[in-house]
Structures are given as C-alpha cells and as structure tokens.
Amino acid sequence: MSGTVIVVTSGKGGVGKTTATASIGAALAMMGPSVALIDADIGLRNLDLVLGLEGRIFHNLVDVVDGAVDAHKALIRHKDIKNLSLLPAAQSRDKTAVTPESMKAVADELKSTFDFVIIDCPAGIEQGFKNAVAGAEKAVVVTTPEMSAVRDADRIIGMLEHEGIADPWLIINRIRFDMVKKHDMLDVNDVLEHLKIKLLGVIPDDEAIIVATNKGVPVVVDEKSKAGRAFRDVAARIMGEDVPMAAAAEEEDWFTRIIRWFARARG
Amino acid sequence: MKSQEVIFIGTRSGLRLILDAEDNIENLKRALERRLHEAGGFYSGARVSVETRGAVVPPEWIEEVRSVLEDHGLLMEERSRDAATPGDEAPDPEANGSERGGAGQAQSLPGADTVMIRRSLRSGQSVSFDGNIVIMGDVNPGSEVCATGDILVFGSLRGVAYAGANGRQDARVVALRLMPTQLRIADRIARSPDGEVQAPLSPEAAFLRDGAIVIEPWTTH
C-alpha cells in the first residue's frame, strides 16, 4: 500500500495550520482511512495539544530521525478516533535537528502503512518549511481573508511549485460572512482571483474551534459546529467526493432564520 | 517532478547553461554529469556560457562546473559580467525564488531580445532580462519584473515593473490589467495611489511623456 503525503502550510503564522491539520486528519480518519499526522514544528509543538494527546508522548520525530526508534513505534494512537495516529514534534530541539532527506524518509515509511500522512508545517519559509514539504506529494495552503495572509500564501505557492508540488489546494479559514457582506473583509472570490488555485474549503470563523482546541477534542467531532462541518466537507473532497461549497454560500441572516423557525413550528 | 536543475539552451552564439542556484552544488554537478552523459558527446567541443537562476552563487561553484564541463570536452566561456554581482541597475532582482531570465550574460546574445514567460509570477519571484519580457500570466504583488526594454503582461500586473532599466526613455509597460504596486520607466518612478484601486476595464500602457510616467488605454497607434 502506498498512501498520500499531504503537507499543510501557509507561510504566515496563526492562520490555523495546526487546527486544519488536526481537523482534516480527524475527519478523514472518521470516514475510514488510516491517517498519520506528523508535527514538523519542532521546538513549538502544538498538534499533540490540539488532539488532546500531550500526556501520551513518549517518542518524537527527532528520535525517529536520529534512529533511536522506528517511526511506527513512535506513533501515538488517538484515544477516541481509532484510525488516527500522531508523530509528535520534539519540544527541546529546533528545526536543524531534521533534514529534508530524513523527513522524506519518515514520510515514506509511514505512507507504506497509512492511507494518508499529513504534515503540519511550521510558519516561515526557512528550514522548517523545507523539511516539512520534502516528503509531500500534495499541499494544502491555509490562508485567512486578510491581505497579509494572502500575500504569504502566494509566496508559499510559488515555493511549493519550486519544490515540485504543483496545484496545491486552498483553504480559506476564519471567514466572517457578516463582514464580507459589509465589504469589510475579502470574500472568497477576491482570494481566489489573487491566488488562482483550487479551493478545497471555506471555514467559517467559529468559537467552537477555540473551545475544541482548549479541550483537546478535534472540532470535527462536534456535530453542531459550522467549522467542524466545513472541515468534514474538506475531508470528503480530499477523498474525491463532490461536495458543494455550502459554506461559501451566504449564511442565513436572522430574518430568514426566524421565518424558517416559524415554518417549522407550524409544520 | 522537481524543476530542472540544469538546462541547456542552444543559441546562435553557442550553448547557454542555466543552473538553478537554489539547489546545492553537489546536486547540480550530479545533474550536469547526468545530462552530459545522456547527450553522449553531443555537446563535445561546444562553447558554453554559464548563467544562474535564483540566488547568487559562490565563485567556487562556477569553478566546479567548469571542471565538469571540461571533463566532457566543453569549453566554458569567460563570463561577460561577474554574475556574483548581478543586477546593479536592477532593483534587487535576485531576491530569492526568482527566475532570472539570464541578466548579465544575455546581452551577448544577438537576436534573443525577448523572453517569454508562460506562467504567473508569485510573491517573491522575479524576472530580469536584458531585452523585452512577455508574461503570459499574472504578476502578483511582491514579485518584480525588470527589463531593459518593454514589459508586456497578458494578465494582471500587480507587482513591481521596471522597464527601460538601462535608461531607455521609450520603454513601455503594457498589461491587460495594469494595477502595479510600483512602476519604473528609465529613471522615473510612479506608485499606485493610496487606498483602494479600481481594476481597469481595458488594457493599458504606461510610458514616459515629458519626463513623467503616464498611463493610457492601450491602442495600436
């Protein structure tokens, strides 16, 4: 078996790479495929925390690269989602502890037994980025609807092309439809017009993400969360399903919602 | 799948060898050896001018490349300009991730005065060329195009464009949607107005008139 290695990257920090990695990974695993996540943000590890696995870390990515332990042995199985595993980053080392070659070797080894290997890339365009993309065949570029994040995404797309990863997917994170409607925020088309790559999903700004992150429960587990639903759609699209961009449509305003509520109450 | 590390281009005045300077010398040497091996003596005796694309390369690299070329019976031409200090007239075109159309050496190529780029330039990428540049794609903010001649963009020009970089007063910048961050023609600079810029509805051209950069709808007259 040979799985697909996907890197989640953005250039700019704080746009939601780690949340996206955890959410997409969890959503894919819940659909059936086996998923291994690799936290490549050595020295600033977070993915374990977002997944609620911090206390279970024993080995990490640098141990694997150093040859101290086998990649499969270092993996932590997720406590609730059985198809999901994590290879955590080392916290006491830095990006220079790994090379692109060693990272590729780890990704190649994991993809022999997993359907998906998803790499959480650190912010920036330096060594951490070069390590994270080395073993990847596909890339997901995360941006928010802000000019600075879009510019950085543009830069990253150029660098991915240079690394031989063509046609990355785009996720527009933390969009607020109320602000878009008032023209206070870039809309999906503004971002697409600039970046011109394939849209994989639009994730609405959602407080449930903050709650989920702090609790260490992937947001996709939350049936009611809009962001969770959007990430489940993203996973389905990665699986090749043709899911319409529901979140890209206008969100209902309070008036329609009341009418619908009345309609439901009557019927 | 990775973009090519070494590229040979045949021209009237000889062979051009373009190295991807963002790679490391060991990879480049290996790729060059492989390419020459595949060619099976085809290039033997040819004169080669070596150019780099991307970052500035240390002089040792050039010596290493020279020895590989000479091992295969090729002659490396002395470079017309020190490529370690390129773009002295250009606004830092070698930033990084750049794809330089071979500024520095290209002026020695008669006839090859227009370079065609069939993709978009993204933030951080740049092209500079001694001659005209045609880009079939967008020039995004954060990228740069620098030409000693004209610049033609078949797409949106939203980065920095520098035409007439050697001082040519009649250089022009034409784009389907001309909305650059900054425009330079010869020794003049113009920047886009502050605040929101409306996308132009038709192709426009920028050129010098009475010493100032003016923009007008593109017509063939």
Interface residues (C-beta under 8 A of the other chain):
Chain A: R151 D152 D154 R155 I157 G158 M159 E161 H162 E163 G164 H194 K196
Chain B: M1 K2 S3 E22 G97 S120 L121 R122 S123 G124 Q125 D138 N140 P141 G142
